[in-house]
Amino acid sequence: MRKSFADRVIEELKVVPSGFDSPYAVIYRRGPTHISPRFYDNLRRLEERGLVLKPRGLRNMVLCRDLRVADAVARLARRYGFKEVKVWMIQPV
């Protein structure tokens, strides 16, 4: 059975989900006119493993538990054709 892109990224990261102490936000915009359902399948796989949090109602943003996961999500978004992908570190005020 062939592994999904998310599964390969998880193996590369070798991280254990812990918490969202200082999370990163990945914002992706101006993608293709038709977004592949596989993009959302891969995001769901990352969310099931506790690596990302997809806030309800926000279509183009994902919260990631650390910078390595944020980089993986940014690569995933670029792979599926999103042109403008930004990673932001979230700091408490």
Buried (B, 14 or more C-beta within 10 A) or exposed (E): EEEBBBBEBBEEBEBEEEEBEEBBBBBBEEBEEEBEEBBEEBBEBBBEBBBBBBEEEEEBBBBBBBEBBBBBBBBBBBBBBBEEBEBEEEEEE
